[in-house]
Amino acid sequence: MVNTPNSFDKLNREDFWDGSYFDEEFFTNTNQTSYTTIYPKTLVNKVDSPDTPSDWSMNPYQGCEHGCVYCYARITHEYWGYSEGTDFEKNILIKENAPELLIKKLKSRSWTGQPIMLSGNTDCYQPAEQKFEITRKLLQVCLDHNQPVGIITKNALVCRDIDILEKLAAKNLVQVHVSITTLDEELRRTMEPRTSSTHKRLKTIEKLSAHNIPVHVMLAPIIPGLNSDEIFDICEAVSKAGAKSLGHTMVRLNGAIALLFEDWIQKTFPLKATRVMNLISTTQGGKLGNSTFGERVRGVGTMAVSINEQVRLAKKKNGLALKPKPLNTAVYQSAPSTQLNLFV
């Protein structure tokens, strides 16, 4: 992985770090990650995009140790003075006051209990969570206030919090969305080097489902010529594991992410590289990235239509065609249920 220059910097830096084959367990025991505590003024952000199912999101961490080469969140790291490359994976910003900020938001007069998505940007269960446990604290706040919450993750660490998730699920206040891109472990290790293995993610779906916690799957992103031939196999595997539904997106490589991805695929799959880059371009209107709402998620052109149709058929065949059940917003309360009721 290369360290791309920050577009806001006057001076460019280069740093090369080959983390392609580090697995999640090994990486958490090295000293290659830098954790910096920050104290933002707000945590819950409004999402002004018709492509996302939730209007609100919160992220306890900036940067992500998972190191997924295609990650769209890389571009946000530049605003903190870092690069989209190795800086994004090695310099993690920790929002230590996140639980307090969430409580403040939930107690505000304007808040009415709309669902909030955890990990709208970076993974809330990345390796840093094992050390700092901010996500667990946020979930406890949501439970205390009956606040509906969704989770997106690639990490089996979510099972650590089954005790809280089970209580939220009993009130229809939580959904867990497990992201799965491939069943090919070699491809997973190179493309998503410090995520949980696909086998662990399937076991995560099984375990959460066994505790009556609704689990959905994100097949995201689909990369034509790389994992697009796995659509039916993935849908079958996650359905057997207990997933309720499945969503998908096409890959889009905006900004320096295109440079990172091309460098990665030239090094890891040199014989496929040119074809894959060309196929991505055909699904993004002749570019590698498309910012147009709707088109950026589903893609455009014949190839995108074919992939979207395959997903539709695979979902129907494996009982994954239903949309996630809406979360319960009727029981939200701005103060914990343990508070003394003065009117009784």
C-alpha positions in Angstrom: 0.0 0.0 0.0 1.3 3.4 -0.9 0.8 6.7 0.9 -0.9 9.1 -1.4 -0.2 12.9 -1.1 -2.8 14.9 0.9 -4.4 17.4 -1.5 -4.4 20.0 1.2 -0.7 19.7 2.0 1.9 22.0 0.3 4.5 19.3 1.1 4.1 15.7 -0.2 5.2 12.7 1.9 5.8 9.1 0.7 5.5 6.1 2.9 5.4 2.5 1.8 4.0 -0.2 4.0 3.2 -3.7 2.8 0.4 -4.8 5.1 -1.2 -7.0 2.5 -1.1 -10.3 4.5 -1.5 -9.1 8.1 -4.5 -10.7 9.6 -6.7 -9.0 12.2 -5.2 -10.8 15.3 -1.6 -10.1 14.3 -2.2 -6.5 13.5 -3.7 -5.6 16.9 -0.5 -6.8 18.6 1.9 -4.7 16.6 3.1 -1.1 17.3 2.4 0.1 13.8 -0.8 1.9 14.7 -0.9 5.4 16.2 -4.0 6.2 18.3 -4.8 9.9 18.8 -7.6 11.0 21.2 -9.7 13.8 19.9 -12.7 15.7 21.4 -15.2 16.7 18.7 -18.1 19.0 19.5 -20.7 16.8 17.8 -21.0 13.1 17.0 -24.4 12.5 15.2 -24.3 13.7 11.6 -27.1 14.4 9.2 -26.8 12.3 6.0 -28.0 14.2 3.0 -27.9 11.4 0.5 -30.8 9.5 -1.1 -28.5 6.5 -1.6 -28.3 5.7 2.2 -31.1 4.1 4.1 -30.5 6.2 7.3 -30.7 9.9 7.7 -28.3 10.0 10.6 -24.9 8.4 11.3 -22.2 8.4 14.0 -18.6 7.2 13.9 -16.5 6.6 17.0 -13.3 6.4 15.0 -11.7 8.3 12.1 -9.4 6.2 9.9 -9.7 2.4 9.8 -7.2 -0.3 10.6 -9.1 -2.8 8.4 -7.2 -1.4 5.4 -9.8 -2.2 2.7 -8.2 -0.9 -0.5 -11.5 0.3 -2.1 -12.8 2.1 1.0 -14.7 5.4 0.1 -14.1 6.7 3.6 -10.3 7.2 2.8 -10.9 10.6 1.3 -12.2 12.0 4.6 -8.9 11.4 6.3 -7.4 14.3 4.3 -9.5 16.8 6.3 -7.6 15.7 9.4 -4.2 16.3 7.8 -3.5 12.7 6.8 -3.3 10.9 3.5 -5.8 8.5 2.0 -3.2 5.7 1.9 -1.3 4.2 4.8 -2.1 7.2 7.0 -5.8 6.2 6.9 -4.9 2.7 8.2 -2.2 3.6 10.7 -3.3 6.9 12.2 -6.6 6.3 14.0 -8.4 9.2 15.7 -10.3 8.1 18.8 -13.5 10.1 19.8 -13.2 9.5 23.5 -16.1 11.7 24.4 -18.5 10.0 21.9 -20.8 8.5 24.6 -21.3 11.9 26.3 -21.9 13.6 22.9 -24.6 11.0 22.1 -26.3 11.5 25.4 -26.3 15.2 24.8 -27.9 14.7 21.3 -30.5 12.3 22.6 -31.5 14.8 25.4 -31.9 17.7 23.0 -35.4 19.1 22.5 -35.2 18.6 18.7 -34.3 14.9 18.8 -37.3 12.5 18.3 -35.5 9.2 18.2 -34.8 8.7 14.5 -32.6 5.7 13.7 -28.9 6.3 13.7 -26.4 4.3 11.7 -23.1 3.2 13.4 -20.3 3.1 10.9 -21.7 5.3 8.2 -18.0 6.1 7.4 -15.5 3.9 9.2 -16.0 0.5 10.9 -17.1 0.8 14.5 -15.7 -2.7 15.3 -12.3 -2.2 13.8 -9.4 -3.5 15.9 -9.2 -0.2 17.9 -12.6 -1.1 19.4 -11.1 -4.0 21.2 -9.0 -1.6 23.2 -11.2 1.5 23.6 -14.8 -0.1 23.6 -16.4 3.2 22.5 -18.9 1.4 20.3 -20.1 -0.8 23.3 -20.6 2.4 25.3 -22.6 4.0 22.5 -24.8 0.9 22.3 -25.4 1.0 26.0 -26.5 4.7 25.7 -28.9 3.6 22.9 -30.3 0.9 25.2 -30.7 3.3 28.1 -32.7 5.7 25.9 -34.5 3.2 23.6 -32.7 4.8 20.7 -32.9 2.7 17.5 -29.5 2.0 15.9 -28.1 0.2 12.9 -24.6 -1.3 12.6 -22.4 -1.9 9.6 -19.3 -4.0 10.2 -16.8 -6.5 8.7 -15.6 -7.6 12.1 -16.7 -10.6 14.3 -16.0 -8.5 17.4 -19.7 -7.4 17.2 -20.5 -10.7 18.9 -18.8 -9.4 22.0 -21.8 -7.1 22.5 -24.5 -9.7 22.1 -25.7 -9.0 25.7 -26.6 -5.4 24.7 -27.7 -6.2 21.2 -30.1 -8.9 22.4 -31.9 -6.4 24.7 -32.1 -3.9 21.8 -33.4 -6.5 19.4 -36.2 -7.5 21.9 -37.6 -4.0 21.4 -36.9 -3.9 17.6 -34.2 -1.2 18.2 -31.2 -2.7 16.3 -30.2 -4.2 13.0 -26.7 -5.6 12.3 -25.5 -5.4 8.7 -22.5 -7.6 8.0 -20.4 -6.7 5.0 -19.2 -9.6 2.8 -17.4 -9.1 -0.5 -16.0 -12.5 -1.3 -15.9 -16.2 -0.2 -12.3 -16.4 -1.6 -10.1 -16.1 1.5 -7.0 -15.2 -0.6 -8.8 -12.4 -2.2 -10.2 -11.2 1.1 -6.7 -11.2 2.7 -5.3 -9.0 0.0 -8.3 -6.7 -0.5 -9.4 -6.3 3.1 -6.2 -7.3 5.0 -7.2 -6.7 8.6 -10.8 -7.6 8.6 -12.3 -10.8 10.0 -12.2 -13.7 7.7 -15.2 -14.5 5.6 -15.6 -17.8 7.6 -15.8 -15.7 10.8 -18.3 -13.3 9.3 -20.6 -16.2 8.3 -20.3 -17.6 11.9 -21.1 -14.1 13.1 -24.4 -14.1 11.1 -25.2 -17.5 12.6 -24.4 -16.5 16.2 -26.4 -13.2 16.1 -29.3 -14.9 14.4 -29.3 -17.6 17.1 -29.8 -14.8 19.6 -32.8 -13.3 17.6 -30.7 -10.3 16.5 -31.8 -9.4 13.0 -28.8 -9.7 10.6 -28.6 -8.3 7.1 -25.8 -8.5 4.6 -24.1 -5.9 2.5 -22.5 -7.3 -0.7 -20.4 -4.2 -1.1 -18.7 -3.3 -3.2 -19.2 -5.6 -6.2 -16.0 -5.2 -8.4 -16.6 -6.4 -12.0 -14.0 -9.0 -13.0 -12.9 -9.5 -9.4 -15.8 -10.7 -7.2 -18.8 -10.2 -9.5 -18.8 -14.0 -10.3 -19.5 -14.8 -6.7 -22.9 -13.2 -6.4 -25.0 -16.4 -6.3 -22.6 -18.2 -4.1 -22.5 -15.4 -1.5 -26.2 -15.1 -1.4 -26.6 -18.8 -0.9 -24.0 -18.8 1.9 -25.4 -15.8 3.9 -28.9 -17.1 3.5 -27.9 -20.5 5.0 -26.1 -18.6 7.8 -29.4 -16.8 8.8 -29.3 -13.4 7.1 -32.7 -11.7 6.6 -31.9 -9.6 3.5 -29.1 -8.4 1.3 -28.1 -5.1 -0.2 -25.4 -4.3 -2.6 -23.4 -1.5 -4.2 -21.0 -1.2 -7.2 -17.4 -0.2 -6.6 -16.6 3.5 -7.2 -13.1 4.9 -7.0 -13.2 8.6 -6.3 -10.2 10.8 -6.0 -6.9 9.3 -4.9 -8.7 6.0 -4.1 -8.4 5.2 -7.8 -4.6 5.6 -7.6 -4.5 3.3 -4.5 -6.7 0.7 -6.1 -4.8 0.7 -9.4 -1.5 0.4 -7.6 -2.8 -2.5 -5.5 -4.3 -4.5 -8.4 -1.3 -4.1 -10.6 0.8 -5.6 -7.8 -1.6 -8.3 -6.6 -3.4 -9.3 -9.8 -1.2 -8.0 -12.7 -2.9 -10.3 -15.3 -6.3 -9.1 -14.3 -5.5 -5.4 -13.7 -6.2 -3.8 -17.0 -9.4 -5.7 -17.6 -10.8 -5.0 -14.1 -10.0 -1.3 -14.4 -11.7 -1.1 -17.8 -14.8 -2.9 -16.5 -15.1 -0.6 -13.5 -14.9 2.3 -15.9 -17.8 0.9 -18.0 -20.0 0.8 -14.9 -19.1 4.4 -13.9 -19.9 6.2 -17.1 -16.4 6.1 -18.5 -14.8 7.2 -15.3 -13.5 5.3 -12.2 -15.7 7.2 -9.9 -19.2 8.6 -10.2 -20.7 11.1 -7.7 -24.2 11.2 -9.2 -26.8 10.0 -6.6 -28.3 6.7 -7.7 -25.8 6.0 -10.4 -22.9 5.8 -8.0 -24.5 2.9 -6.1 -26.0 0.8 -8.9 -23.7 1.9 -11.7 -24.6 2.6 -15.3 -24.3 0.7 -18.6 -24.8 -2.9 -19.7 -22.3 -4.4 -17.3 -24.0 -2.7 -14.3 -27.5 -3.8 -15.5 -26.3 -7.4 -15.8 -24.8 -7.4 -12.3 -27.9 -5.8 -10.7 -30.1 -8.3 -12.4 -27.9 -11.2 -11.0 -28.2 -9.8 -7.5 -32.0 -9.5 -7.9 -32.3 -13.2 -9.0 -29.9 -14.5 -6.4 -31.8 -12.7 -3.6 -35.1 -14.1 -4.8 -33.7 -17.6 -5.1 -32.3 -17.5 -1.6 -35.1 -15.7 0.2 -33.2 -12.4 0.7 -35.5 -10.2 -1.3 -37.3 -8.6 1.6 -36.3 -5.2 2.9 -35.2 -4.8 6.5 -38.0 -4.3 8.9 -38.2 -0.6 10.0 -36.8 0.0 13.5 -39.1 0.9 16.3 -39.1 4.7 16.9 -42.2 4.8 19.1 -40.4 3.9 22.4 -37.6 6.4 22.3 -37.2 8.4 25.5 -34.9 11.3 26.2 -34.2 10.1 29.8 -33.3 6.6 30.9 -36.2 4.4 32.1 -34.7 4.1 35.5 -35.3 7.8 36.2 -37.8 8.6 38.9 -41.2 9.4 37.5 -42.5 12.4 39.5 -46.0 12.0 38.3 -46.6 8.5 39.7 
